[in-house]
Amino acid sequence: MRDPDGLFLKFQLIFLFPPLDLVTDMDFSPFDESLLVTCSADETVKLWRLCDPELEQSGTPELTLRPGQGRLELVHFHPTSSGLLAVGSARSPLIWDVSSQDAPLMRNRELKLWDSRKLSSSVSSLSIGTSSGHCLTDSSTRGVAMLPKMALDVMSCEVVRLLQLTDSCIVPISYQVPRKEFHDDLYPDTVGTTAAMTAEEWWQGGNQQVEKVSLNPNKRPKTKATPEKPASAKKGLISGGSKEDQARGCSTSSSPLSTPSSSAAPSRSPSSTSGLSSGFLPSPSPRPTSKFRHIQGVVMHRDTHITNIRGLNLTTPGECDGFCANHQRVAVPLAIAGGQIAIVERSQPGRLPDTAVPTVQNSGNVADFCWDPFDPRRLAVAGEDAKIRVWKVPEGGLKGTLTEPELILQGHTEKIYSVKFHPLASGLLVSSSYDLSVRLWDLDRGEQVKLLTGHEDQVFGMAWSPDGKLLATVCKDAKVRIYDPRKSTAPVQEGAGPEGHRGARVVWVCDGKYLLVSGFDSLSERGIYLYSADSLSSGAIASIPISISPSTLIPFYDPDTGVVILSGKGENRVYIYEIVPEEPYFIECSSFTSSEPHKGFAFLRKTECNVRDVEVAVGLMLTKTTIEPVAFKVPRVKKEFFQDDVYTDTAMWWEPALTASAWLSGSNGQHKKMSLKPKDMTPVSEAPKEAPVRKYLPSSVYLEEKTDEQKKEELLSAMVAKLGNMDDPLPQESFEGVDEDEWAKYLAQIIVMGAQVVGRAFARALQQEFAASQAAARARGSAGQQSAAASSITGMSLQEAQQILNVTKLTPEEIEKNYEHLFKVNDKSVGGSFYLQSKVVRAKERLDEELSIQSQENPQSQQKKET
């Protein structure tokens, strides 16, 4: 096996190719990922050339060295030179150049490091400070190896990845910084995979360093994959290689430590792959997108929360969802003797009383419970005493403690795992137990009607198909099974499931054509797996890893949108994917993160969604002391229209399609469907098409040059339009007298009239200024046109330039003085802004241009005066 980015994993390879004797140390070449060196207790150093994982590995090493210096303890490749090995023996350290295998380059030399200033003590000491983080593992550690930097998932801000060797497996441990995208401050350049020199160059005194490469994916070299060519026989094979190795696909070369560029093996550089470090191949480019990719989870207003929940049971079994809810009430397990479950009405949100809340009291610990989808008052509870109790909440809600169940179902011989109601038939319940049986119960008759067998270990999860015909189970024996309970008690299909034994869940997706299973792999990494319901035996057709965590991911699937929402008890993050019935099958969407760890999620029916705010799912989130509604919304622009591409007709699954007896007799049914469109909303597909709005003005507007007169005329017209007509009579002109008790009424009008008087005076002054400016413009003649041209060239008016340089009089001395001061204080080296500095330069150019125009105008005016 190999790392997702092409790097081999040490421990796994040793399991695949164990030397005949006890291996004391090993190391991979930093310049050829397929080259492994080992030292053994039989005093030999062996060099192995590793093949592709799908090919058979040769059991003969490519090179064997026998130092003859006693037991070998350590072996390492040189970090900068190719073909150089350091071997630590019981007698002395040795350095080998494998291209000349006769004798080591150095032996019997004692290596010591002294500080001549203080010979009485050690050179240095190391003190252990506070750690920045720690990881608690489930199993004892036999060894730890760290992957190279090139194998990290830098886009997820992964800074370290370790491989933990336990007694039975290898567990990857990832350390990530809580950030997004690539950050240069986290990833300095790291050493590359090309040797800086040969062993001979190093022995002659060379000290070249390996060239560093960037971990930024955008800066990595893009290599094109070349088809593999069959390895040709070479005459200069190292002792130990054979033609049989070539037939198996192993790479051979004239030197066992040849660089990757000269080796016959294809390059496995991490830069040649662009997928995340997830253990699976990346999706083809271009990647498909989902209209739900920007879905947002929003916690609703605090007024809708249920708070002050006391004594919550935090140790419910892994097969239990933690709590359950319907559109009327919520059932929450309490850590109270007798297996009590609190019943809270959703119509009465707010703070619960400090005294006891209404509960149903079971005689033993509760394993699982669920509401009847067709009766919001009926609750089925599975206990560790192998009994199923069916409770009926009174009309109007529970007021006290309920001690007598409506019905008790007995038949299991050991503790019950979970219970599920049938999605179509009323009064039909299925349960699984430690006795490895799955039983169907008819609640109307109060008896068992079916017994399903075939499980060899604990049943992790069950799920009915959307049409109610089939039942799927996922088991601890790493099997996924499908039953047709009305035809056979044995499974009709069986296939390999997730290999992990921590837990799993199963749900039907894509109109019952596929099964989605969430579970753990052999390395205890969580993932989701997709199976075809028609061919379980062929295994998973697609899978994707999620994260490493001990809690099982509980899936909620929305058949209307194809979105699955995955939550784990005791976590903050909720994962969201869209499931499609073709490659790539899984499309990742934005995830939701809660402010504190949640203990479970329960989703409500589709009618709870606010379609005006484009909500596609509404769930209740259970925390340590509260129940908070969470709405999952799709961001849309035209929210005034009904988003009919998001809201298809939804099934009314809260109404039964048939009875339990009818289903048992062979009848089938299906749910009615309803539209979620309000009467006063128009579908977005029927919305009138708007003409495209031009975001920017045409270039002709910018290219058209206006004179100063045109600009001032436009400004005056706009000001006069705002101030009103000067010839209109004032309101006070029509007043003949005002009563004292009406004075307050007209006080505000007097203030407004005063403002109008001032405004009209300003308009008159503006008109006078306009007339004066016209006269000045006619007197200037061509000088005005030159000034306008200068303004258009520099893109800055004279007044703006004077304001920037703080110049009142246009004198060269004042302009130069202010320019030098402002240019220095805005220099970037002293903390200034390059943008402001460029503004100062443009203002200086504009004022210099204006001085030049005035110098040309003054001789002409002097000549006119003399004439």
C-alpha positions in Angstrom: 0.0 0.0 0.0 1.1 3.6 -0.4 0.2 7.0 0.8 -2.5 8.9 -1.1 0.2 11.2 -2.6 2.3 8.3 -3.8 4.5 7.9 -0.6 4.9 4.4 0.7 3.9 3.7 4.3 6.7 2.2 6.3 4.9 -0.1 8.7 2.6 -1.5 6.0 5.5 -2.4 3.7 7.3 -4.2 6.5 4.1 -6.3 7.0 4.1 -7.1 3.3 7.8 -7.9 2.9 9.2 -9.2 6.3 12.9 -10.0 6.3 13.8 -13.5 7.3 15.5 -12.2 10.4 14.6 -9.7 13.0 14.7 -6.2 11.6 16.4 -3.7 13.9 16.0 -0.5 11.8 14.9 0.7 8.4 14.8 3.8 6.3 13.4 5.1 3.0 15.6 6.9 0.5 14.7 10.7 0.5 15.3 10.7 -3.3 13.7 7.5 -4.5 10.4 6.5 -2.8 10.6 2.9 -3.9 14.0 2.2 -2.3 14.0 0.8 1.3 17.1 -0.2 3.3 16.9 -2.5 6.4 19.4 -3.8 8.9 18.9 -7.1 10.6 20.0 -9.0 13.7 22.0 -11.3 11.3 24.5 -8.5 10.7 23.3 -7.7 7.2 22.2 -4.6 5.4 19.7 -5.2 2.6 18.5 -2.9 -0.1 15.0 -3.5 -1.4 13.5 -2.2 -4.6 9.7 -2.0 -4.1 7.2 -2.7 -6.9 3.7 -1.2 -7.4 1.2 -2.4 -4.8 -0.8 -4.3 -7.4 2.2 -6.4 -8.5 3.9 -9.3 -6.8 6.9 -8.2 -4.7 10.2 -10.0 -5.1 11.5 -11.7 -2.0 15.1 -11.2 -3.0 16.9 -7.9 -2.0 18.6 -5.9 -4.7 21.8 -5.5 -2.6 23.1 -7.2 0.5 26.0 -5.8 2.6 27.8 -7.7 5.3 29.8 -5.2 7.4 31.1 -7.9 9.8 31.2 -5.5 12.7 28.8 -7.2 15.1 25.1 -6.5 15.7 23.7 -3.7 13.5 21.3 -1.3 15.3 20.9 1.8 13.0 20.8 2.5 9.3 20.1 5.9 7.6 20.3 7.4 4.1 22.3 10.6 3.7 20.0 13.6 3.6 21.8 15.3 0.6 23.8 12.7 -1.2 22.5 9.8 -3.2 24.0 6.3 -2.7 25.4 7.0 0.8 24.4 5.0 3.8 25.3 5.3 7.5 25.3 2.1 9.5 25.6 1.9 13.3 27.1 -1.4 14.5 28.0 -2.6 17.9 31.7 -1.8 17.4 31.8 1.4 15.2 29.9 3.6 12.8 30.3 2.8 9.1 29.6 4.8 6.0 29.0 2.9 2.7 28.9 4.0 -0.9 26.7 1.3 -2.4 28.1 1.9 -5.9 31.4 0.5 -4.7 30.4 -2.3 -2.4 33.8 -3.7 -1.5 34.3 -1.9 1.8 32.9 1.1 3.7 34.4 4.5 3.2 34.9 5.0 6.9 35.2 2.6 9.8 36.7 2.3 13.3 36.6 6.0 13.9 35.4 7.3 17.1 33.0 10.2 16.8 32.8 12.7 19.7 31.4 16.2 20.3 33.0 18.3 23.0 32.6 21.8 24.3 36.2 22.9 25.0 34.9 25.7 27.3 33.3 23.3 29.8 34.6 19.7 29.6 33.1 18.6 32.9 29.5 18.4 31.6 27.4 17.5 28.6 27.2 19.7 25.5 23.5 20.6 25.9 20.4 19.8 27.7 16.7 19.7 26.6 13.9 20.9 28.8 10.3 20.0 28.1 7.9 22.9 28.1 4.2 23.1 27.7 2.7 21.2 24.8 0.5 22.9 22.2 -1.7 19.8 21.9 -2.0 16.1 22.6 -3.8 13.1 21.2 -5.3 10.3 23.3 -5.2 6.9 21.5 -7.3 3.9 22.1 -4.6 1.3 21.9 -1.0 1.0 23.2 1.6 2.3 20.8 4.4 0.1 19.4 5.9 2.7 17.2 5.3 6.0 15.5 6.4 7.3 12.1 5.9 10.8 10.7 5.1 11.3 7.0 7.1 13.8 4.9 5.8 17.3 4.4 5.0 16.6 0.8 2.3 14.2 1.8 0.3 16.7 4.0 -3.1 18.0 3.0 -2.0 21.7 3.0 -5.5 22.9 1.8 -6.9 21.6 5.1 -4.1 23.2 7.1 -2.7 19.8 8.1 0.8 20.4 9.7 1.7 16.9 10.9 0.6 13.4 10.1 1.7 10.5 12.1 1.3 6.8 11.7 0.7 4.9 14.9 1.6 1.2 15.0 -0.5 -0.8 17.4 -0.7 -4.5 18.1 -3.2 -5.1 15.2 -3.4 -2.1 13.0 -1.8 1.2 11.8 -3.7 4.3 12.7 -3.2 7.7 10.9 -3.2 10.7 13.3 -3.6 14.1 11.7 -2.8 17.4 13.4 -4.5 20.4 11.8 -4.6 24.1 12.5 -8.2 25.5 12.5 -7.9 27.5 9.3 -9.0 27.3 5.7 -7.1 27.3 2.4 -3.3 27.5 2.1 -1.3 29.7 4.5 2.4 30.6 3.8 3.2 31.1 7.5 2.3 27.5 8.3 4.3 26.0 5.4 7.8 27.2 4.8 9.6 25.7 1.9 10.7 22.1 2.5 13.5 19.9 1.1 12.8 18.4 -2.3 13.3 14.9 -3.6 16.4 15.5 -5.8 19.8 14.7 -4.4 22.3 17.6 -4.2 25.4 15.5 -4.9 26.7 12.0 -5.3 28.5 9.9 -2.6 31.8 10.6 -4.3 31.3 14.3 -4.4 30.4 14.3 -0.7 33.4 12.3 0.2 35.6 14.8 -1.6 34.3 17.6 0.6 31.1 18.8 -1.1 28.5 20.4 1.1 25.7 21.2 -1.3 22.2 21.3 0.2 19.1 19.8 -1.3 17.0 22.3 -3.1 13.9 23.4 -1.3 10.4 23.3 -2.9 7.2 25.1 -2.0 4.2 23.3 -0.5 1.8 25.7 -2.2 -0.2 23.6 -4.7 -0.2 26.5 -7.2 3.6 26.6 -7.2 4.3 22.9 -7.5 5.5 21.7 -10.9 2.8 20.0 -12.9 4.1 16.7 -14.4 2.3 14.9 -17.1 1.7 11.2 -16.5 3.6 9.1 -19.1 2.6 5.5 -19.9 4.7 2.9 -18.3 7.1 1.0 -20.5 8.0 -2.6 -19.9 11.3 -2.9 -18.1 14.1 -4.0 -20.4 16.8 -6.4 -19.3 20.0 -4.8 -18.4 23.4 -6.4 -18.3 24.7 -4.6 -15.2 22.2 -6.0 -12.7 23.2 -5.8 -9.1 23.8 -9.2 -7.4 20.5 -10.4 -6.1 18.4 -9.1 -9.1 17.0 -11.4 -11.7 14.9 -11.6 -14.8 12.1 -12.9 -12.8 11.9 -9.6 -11.0 11.5 -7.8 -14.3 8.8 -10.1 -15.3 6.9 -9.2 -12.1 7.1 -5.5 -13.0 9.9 -4.5 -10.5 12.1 -1.7 -11.7 15.8 -2.4 -12.1 18.8 -0.1 -12.9 22.5 -0.2 -13.1 22.7 1.4 -9.6 20.6 0.5 -6.7 20.5 4.1 -5.6 19.8 5.7 -8.9 17.8 8.9 -8.8 14.1 8.8 -9.8 14.9 10.5 -13.0 17.2 7.7 -14.1 15.2 4.8 -12.7 13.0 2.7 -14.9 10.2 3.0 -12.4 7.6 5.6 -13.2 7.7 8.7 -11.1 5.5 8.8 -8.0 6.1 12.4 -7.1 3.4 13.8 -4.8 3.2 16.9 -7.0 1.8 14.7 -9.8 -1.5 14.3 -7.9 -3.9 17.0 -6.9 -6.3 15.1 -4.7 -6.6 15.7 -1.0 -4.9 13.4 1.5 -8.0 11.2 1.9 -6.8 7.8 0.6 -9.0 8.0 -2.5 -8.5 9.1 -6.1 -9.4 12.7 -6.8 -12.5 13.5 -8.8 -12.1 14.0 -12.5 -11.7 17.6 -13.7 -13.8 19.6 -14.1 -15.5 18.6 -10.8 -19.3 18.7 -10.8 -21.0 21.2 -8.6 -24.2 21.1 -6.6 -26.8 23.7 -6.2 -26.7 22.9 -2.5 -22.9 23.4 -2.2 -23.4 26.7 -0.3 -26.1 25.4 2.1 -26.1 27.2 5.4 -27.0 25.9 8.8 -28.5 28.6 11.0 -29.6 28.3 14.7 -33.0 29.8 15.0 -34.0 32.6 17.5 -33.6 31.9 21.2 -37.4 32.3 21.6 -37.8 28.9 19.9 -35.2 27.1 22.2 -36.1 24.7 25.0 -33.6 25.4 27.9 -32.7 24.3 31.4 -32.7 20.5 30.6 -31.4 18.8 33.7 -30.0 15.3 34.2 -29.5 14.5 30.5 -28.3 10.9 29.9 -25.0 11.3 28.0 -24.2 7.5 27.9 -26.9 6.2 25.5 -25.7 3.3 23.3 -24.1 3.9 19.9 -27.1 2.4 18.2 -29.4 5.1 19.7 -29.7 8.6 18.0 -29.6 10.3 21.4 -33.1 11.6 21.4 -36.2 11.7 19.1 -38.8 14.3 18.1 -41.9 14.8 16.0 -43.8 18.0 15.1 -45.5 18.1 18.5 -43.1 16.9 21.2 -39.6 15.7 22.0 -38.4 12.7 24.0 -35.1 13.1 25.9 -33.5 10.3 28.0 -32.6 11.2 31.6 -29.8 9.8 33.8 -32.4 8.8 36.5 -32.9 5.3 37.9 -35.7 3.5 36.2 -34.9 4.5 32.6 -37.0 7.7 32.6 -37.6 9.7 29.4 -38.7 13.3 29.6 -41.6 14.3 27.3 -41.4 18.0 26.3 -44.0 19.8 24.3 -42.6 21.8 21.3 -45.5 24.2 21.6 -44.2 25.5 24.9 -40.6 26.6 24.3 -38.5 28.4 26.9 -37.0 27.5 30.2 -38.1 24.3 31.8 -38.9 24.4 35.5 -36.3 23.5 38.0 -38.7 20.9 39.4 -39.3 17.5 37.8 -40.5 17.4 34.2 -43.1 15.0 32.8 -41.6 11.6 32.1 -42.4 8.0 31.2 -40.8 5.5 33.6 -39.4 2.3 32.3 -38.3 -0.4 34.8 -34.7 -0.7 33.3 -32.1 1.2 31.4 -33.2 2.5 27.9 -31.3 1.2 24.8 -33.3 3.0 22.0 -36.7 4.7 21.5 -38.6 6.3 18.6 -41.9 8.0 17.9 -44.6 6.4 15.7 -44.5 8.5 12.4 -48.3 8.1 12.1 -49.3 8.8 15.7 -47.4 11.7 17.5 -48.6 10.4 20.9 -47.2 6.8 20.6 -43.6 6.2 21.7 -41.8 2.8 21.5 -39.0 2.2 24.0 -36.5 -0.7 23.8 -34.9 -1.7 27.2 -31.9 -3.7 28.3 -34.4 -6.1 29.9 -35.2 -7.4 26.4 -38.7 -5.8 26.5 -40.3 -3.2 24.2 -42.7 -0.9 25.9 -45.2 1.1 23.9 -46.4 4.4 25.6 -49.3 6.6 24.8 -49.0 10.3 25.7 -52.4 11.7 26.8 -54.2 14.4 24.7 -52.8 17.8 25.5 -49.4 16.5 26.6 -48.0 14.7 29.6 -48.5 16.4 33.0 -46.8 14.0 35.4 -45.0 10.7 35.4 -46.4 7.8 33.3 -45.8 4.4 34.8 -48.1 2.0 32.9 -47.3 1.4 29.2 -50.0 0.8 26.7 -48.3 -2.4 25.5 -45.3 -4.6 26.4 -43.7 -6.8 23.7 -41.7 -9.8 24.8 -39.8 -12.3 22.6 -36.1 -11.3 22.6 -33.9 -13.2 25.0 -31.2 -10.6 25.4 -30.7 -6.8 25.4 -32.3 -5.0 22.5 -30.2 -2.8 20.2 -32.7 -0.6 18.3 -36.3 -0.3 17.1 -37.7 1.2 13.9 -41.3 1.8 12.7 -42.4 0.8 9.2 -42.5 3.8 6.8 -45.8 2.9 5.2 -47.7 0.4 7.3 -49.2 1.6 10.6 -48.6 -0.4 13.7 -45.6 -2.4 12.4 -42.4 -2.3 14.3 -39.0 -4.0 13.8 -36.3 -4.6 16.5 -32.8 -6.1 16.7 -31.2 -7.7 19.8 -28.1 -9.2 21.3 -29.6 -12.6 20.5 -28.7 -11.9 16.9 -32.3 -11.9 15.7 -34.4 -9.3 14.0 -38.1 -9.4 14.9 -41.2 -7.8 13.4 -44.1 -6.9 15.7 -47.8 -6.1 14.9 -48.8 -3.5 17.5 -52.5 -3.9 16.8 -52.3 -7.5 17.8 -49.5 -7.1 20.3 -47.5 -10.0 19.0 -44.4 -11.0 17.0 -45.2 -11.8 13.3 -41.7 -12.4 11.8 -38.3 -13.6 12.9 -35.3 -12.8 10.7 -32.0 -14.7 11.1 -28.6 -14.8 9.4 -26.6 -12.3 11.5 -23.4 -13.6 13.1 -22.6 -10.6 15.3 -24.1 -7.4 16.7 -26.5 -5.5 14.4 -25.4 -1.9 14.2 -28.3 -0.4 12.2 -31.5 -1.1 10.2 -33.4 0.8 7.5 -36.6 0.2 5.6 -36.6 0.8 1.8 -38.7 3.8 0.6 -41.4 1.5 -0.8 -41.5 -0.5 2.5 -40.7 -3.9 0.8 -37.2 -4.5 1.9 -35.2 -4.2 5.2 -31.4 -3.5 5.1 -29.1 -4.2 8.0 -25.4 -3.5 8.7 -23.6 -5.8 11.1 -20.4 -6.0 13.2 -19.3 -9.0 11.2 -18.5 -6.5 8.4 -21.6 -7.5 6.3 -24.4 -5.6 4.7 -27.6 -7.6 4.2 -31.0 -7.1 2.5 -34.1 -8.9 3.7 -37.5 -9.4 2.1 -39.4 -10.2 5.3 -42.6 -11.4 3.7 -40.8 -13.9 1.5 -37.9 -15.3 3.5 -36.4 -15.1 7.0 -32.9 -15.3 5.5 -31.2 -12.4 3.7 -31.9 -12.2 -0.1 -28.6 -10.3 -0.6 -25.3 -10.0 1.3 -22.1 -8.1 0.7 -19.0 -6.9 2.4 -19.5 -3.8 4.6 -17.1 -1.4 6.5 -14.3 -3.3 8.1 -14.3 -1.3 11.3 -16.0 -2.7 14.5 -16.9 0.6 16.2 -20.3 1.1 14.7 -22.2 1.8 11.5 -25.5 3.1 10.1 -27.4 2.4 6.9 -30.0 4.4 4.9 -31.6 4.0 1.5 -30.9 6.7 -1.1 -31.7 7.7 -4.7 -35.2 6.3 -4.7 -34.1 3.0 -3.1 -31.6 2.2 -5.8 -28.6 2.5 -3.5 -27.6 1.9 0.1 -25.6 4.5 2.0 -23.5 3.1 4.9 -21.6 5.2 7.4 -18.9 3.3 9.3 -15.2 2.8 10.0 -12.4 1.3 7.9 -9.6 -0.9 9.1 -7.6 2.1 10.3 -10.6 3.4 12.4 -11.2 6.3 9.9 -14.8 7.3 9.4 -16.3 7.2 6.0 -19.4 6.7 3.9 -19.9 3.9 1.4 -22.4 3.6 -1.4 -23.7 0.1 -2.5 -26.0 -0.8 -5.3 -29.1 -2.4 -3.9 -29.2 -4.8 -6.8 -25.7 -6.2 -6.3 -24.4 -6.1 -2.7 -22.0 -8.9 -3.4 -19.9 -6.7 -5.7 -19.0 -4.4 -2.8 -19.1 -0.6 -2.5 -19.2 1.3 -5.8 -17.9 4.5 -4.2 -16.6 5.6 -0.8 -15.2 8.7 0.7 -13.3 9.3 4.0 -14.7 11.8 6.5 -12.5 12.2 9.5 -11.0 10.3 12.5 -13.3 10.3 15.5 -14.7 7.6 17.8 -18.4 8.5 17.3 -20.5 6.9 14.6 -21.9 9.3 11.9 -25.7 9.3 12.0 -27.1 10.0 8.5 -30.3 11.9 7.7 -31.3 11.6 4.0 -33.7 14.0 2.3 -35.2 12.2 -0.7 -36.5 15.5 -2.2 -33.1 17.1 -2.6 -30.7 14.1 -2.4 -28.8 15.7 0.4 -27.5 13.6 3.3 -26.7 15.3 6.6 -24.2 13.4 8.9 -23.8 14.2 12.6 -21.9 12.5 15.4 -22.8 12.6 19.0 -20.4 14.8 21.0 -19.1 16.7 18.0 -19.4 20.3 16.7 -19.3 19.7 13.0 -22.1 18.4 10.8 -21.1 17.1 7.3 -23.4 17.6 4.3 -23.1 15.8 0.9 -25.3 15.5 -2.1 -25.7 12.0 -3.4 -26.1 11.5 -7.1 -26.7 8.1 -8.9 -23.6 8.5 -11.1 -19.9 9.4 -10.7 -18.6 11.0 -8.6 -21.6 9.9 -6.4 -20.7 12.2 -3.5 -20.6 16.0 -3.9 -19.4 17.8 -0.8 -21.4 20.8 0.4 -20.7 23.4 3.1 -20.7 22.0 6.6 -22.4 23.3 9.7 -20.5 23.9 12.9 -22.2 24.5 16.3 -20.9 26.6 19.1 -20.7 23.7 21.5 -20.7 19.9 21.1 -24.2 18.5 20.4 -25.6 15.2 21.7 -27.8 14.4 18.8 -29.9 15.7 15.9 -33.6 14.9 15.1 -35.1 16.2 11.8 -38.6 17.2 11.3 -41.0 16.8 8.4 -40.7 19.0 5.4 -43.8 21.2 6.3 -41.7 22.7 9.1 -39.4 24.4 6.5 -40.0 28.1 5.6 -40.0 28.0 1.8 -39.9 31.8 1.7 -36.4 31.7 3.3 -35.5 28.6 1.1 -35.1 26.2 4.0 -34.6 22.6 2.8 -34.4 20.9 6.2 -35.1 21.8 9.8 -33.7 19.8 12.7 -33.6 19.9 16.5 -30.1 19.9 18.0 -29.7 18.5 21.5 -26.9 20.0 23.7 -26.1 19.4 27.3 -28.9 21.7 28.6 -30.9 22.9 25.6 -32.8 21.9 22.5 -32.2 24.3 19.6 -33.9 24.3 16.2 -31.5 24.5 13.3 -32.6 25.5 9.7 -30.5 24.5 6.7 -31.0 27.1 4.0 -30.0 27.5 0.4 -28.9 31.0 -0.5 -30.9 32.4 -3.4 -31.3 35.9 -4.9 -35.0 35.9 -5.9 -36.5 34.8 -2.6 -39.8 36.5 -3.5 -40.4 33.6 -5.9 -41.0 29.9 -5.0 -37.9 27.9 -5.8 -39.5 25.1 -7.6 -36.1 23.7 -8.6 -35.4 23.0 -5.0 -38.9 22.1 -3.7 -40.3 19.1 -5.5 -43.6 17.6 -4.4 -42.8 16.0 -1.0 -44.2 12.7 0.3 -46.7 12.9 3.2 -44.9 10.2 5.2 -46.7 11.2 8.3 -49.9 9.6 6.9 -50.0 5.7 6.7 -50.5 4.1 3.3 -51.9 0.8 4.6 -52.2 -1.2 7.8 -49.8 -3.8 9.2 -52.2 -6.7 8.5 -52.6 -5.5 4.8 -48.8 -5.3 4.4 -48.2 -8.7 6.0 -50.8 -10.2 3.6 -48.7 -8.9 0.6 -50.3 -5.5 -0.2 -48.1 -2.5 -1.0 -48.7 1.2 -1.0 -47.1 4.5 -1.4 -47.4 7.9 0.2 -49.4 10.7 -1.2 -47.5 13.8 -2.3 -48.1 17.5 -1.7 -46.8 20.8 -3.0 -45.0 23.2 -0.6 -45.8 26.2 -2.8 -47.8 28.9 -1.0 -50.7 30.3 -2.9 -49.3 33.8 -3.1 -45.9 32.9 -4.5 -45.0 32.5 -8.2 -42.6 29.7 -9.2 -39.1 31.0 -10.1 -39.4 29.0 -13.4 -42.3 31.3 -14.3 -40.7 34.5 -13.2 -40.6 37.2 -15.9 -37.2 37.4 -17.5 -35.5 40.7 -16.9 -33.3 42.5 -19.4 -29.7 42.2 -18.5 -28.5 45.2 -16.5 -25.4 46.9 -17.7 -23.0 47.0 -14.8 -20.7 49.5 -16.3 -21.3 52.6 -18.5 -20.3 52.3 -22.1 -16.8 53.4 -23.0 -18.2 56.4 -25.0 -19.3 58.0 -21.8 -15.8 58.0 -20.4 -14.2 59.0 -23.7 -16.5 62.0 -24.1 -14.8 65.2 -22.8 -17.0 67.9 -21.4 -16.0 71.5 -21.1 -16.0 73.4 -17.8 -19.1 75.3 -18.8 -21.0 72.0 -19.4 -20.0 70.6 -16.1 -21.0 73.8 -14.2 -24.3 74.0 -16.0 -25.1 70.4 -15.0 -24.1 71.1 -11.4 -26.2 74.3 -11.2 -29.2 72.5 -12.7 -29.0 69.8 -10.2 -28.7 72.2 -7.2 -31.6 74.3 -8.4 -33.8 71.2 -8.8 -33.1 70.2 -5.2 -33.6 73.6 -3.8 -36.8 74.4 -5.6 -38.0 77.3 -7.9 -36.9 80.7 -6.6 -40.0 82.4 -8.0 -42.5 80.3 -6.0 -44.2 82.2 -3.2 -43.1 81.5 0.3 -45.7 79.8 2.7 -45.6 82.7 5.1 -46.8 85.1 2.4 -50.3 83.6 2.7 -50.5 83.8 6.5 -52.8 86.4 7.9 -52.5 85.4 11.5 -51.9 82.4 13.7 -53.7 81.5 16.9 -51.6 80.9 20.0 -52.8 77.3 20.4 -51.7 76.6 16.7 -48.3 78.1 17.2 -46.7 74.7 17.9 -48.2 73.4 14.6 -46.5 76.1 12.5 -43.2 76.2 14.4 -41.9 73.3 12.4 -43.0 75.0 9.2 -41.2 78.2 10.1 -38.0 76.2 10.5 -38.5 74.6 7.1 -39.2 78.0 5.6 -36.1 79.5 7.1 -34.1 76.7 5.5 -35.7 77.4 2.1 -34.8 81.1 2.4 -31.2 80.2 3.1 -31.3 77.7 0.2 -32.6 80.3 -2.3 -30.0 82.8 -1.2 -27.4 80.1 -1.8 -28.9 79.5 -5.3 -28.7 83.2 -6.1 -25.1 83.3 -5.0 -24.4 80.2 -7.1 -26.0 81.7 -10.2 -23.9 84.9 -9.7 -20.8 82.7 -9.3 -21.8 80.9 -12.5 -22.1 84.1 -14.4 -18.7 85.3 -13.1 -17.1 82.1 -14.1 -18.6 82.3 -17.6 -17.1 85.8 -18.0 -13.7 84.5 -16.7 -13.9 81.5 -19.1 -14.5 83.8 -22.1 -11.7 86.0 -21.0 -9.3 83.1 -20.7 -10.2 81.7 -24.1 -7.9 79.0 -25.1 -6.4 78.9 -21.7 -9.6 77.4 -20.3 -9.6 74.7 -22.9 -6.0 73.9 -22.1 -6.9 73.6 -18.4 -9.8 71.3 -19.2 -7.5 69.2 -21.3 -5.0 69.0 -18.5 -7.7 67.9 -16.1 -8.8 65.1 -18.5 -5.2 64.0 -19.0 -4.2 63.8 -15.3 -7.7 62.6 -14.3 -7.8 65.2 -11.5 -9.3 68.7 -11.2 -7.4 71.8 -10.1 -9.4 72.1 -6.9 -8.7 68.5 -6.0 -5.0 68.9 -6.6 -4.9 72.0 -4.4 -6.7 70.1 -1.6 -4.3 67.2 -1.8 -1.2 69.3 -1.5 -2.9 71.8 0.8 -2.0 74.8 -1.5 -4.0 78.0 -1.5 -1.8 80.1 -3.8 -0.2 78.6 -6.9 3.4 79.4 -6.3 6.2 77.0 -7.3 7.9 77.3 -3.9 4.8 76.3 -1.9 3.9 73.5 -4.2 7.4 72.0 -4.1 7.6 72.3 -0.3 4.3 70.6 0.4 5.0 67.9 -2.3 8.4 66.9 -0.7 6.8 66.7 2.8 3.8 64.6 1.7 5.8 62.3 -0.5 8.2 61.4 2.4 5.6 60.8 5.0 3.6 58.5 2.7 6.6 56.4 1.7 6.0 52.7 2.2 9.2 52.2 4.1 8.0 54.4 6.9 4.5 52.8 7.1 2.9 55.0 4.4 0.6 54.1 1.6 1.7 53.7 -2.0 -1.8 54.8 -3.1 -1.6 58.1 -1.3 1.9 58.6 -2.6 0.6 58.2 -6.1 -2.1 60.7 -5.4 0.5 63.3 -4.3 2.5 62.8 -7.5 -0.6 63.2 -9.7 -1.6 66.4 -7.7 2.0 67.8 -8.3 1.8 67.1 -12.0 -1.6 68.8 -12.2 -0.5 72.0 -10.4 2.7 72.1 -12.5 0.5 71.9 -15.6 -1.7 74.7 -14.3 1.4 76.9 -13.7 2.5 76.3 -17.2 -0.9 77.4 -18.6 -0.9 80.6 -16.5 2.6 81.5 -17.6 1.4 81.3 -21.2 -1.7 83.4 -20.4 0.0 86.3 -18.6 2.0 87.6 -21.6 -1.1 87.6 -23.7 -3.1 89.7 -21.1 -0.2 92.1 -20.7 -0.1 92.6 -24.5 -3.8 93.4 -24.6 -3.4 96.0 -21.9 -0.7 97.8 -23.8 -2.8 97.8 -26.9 
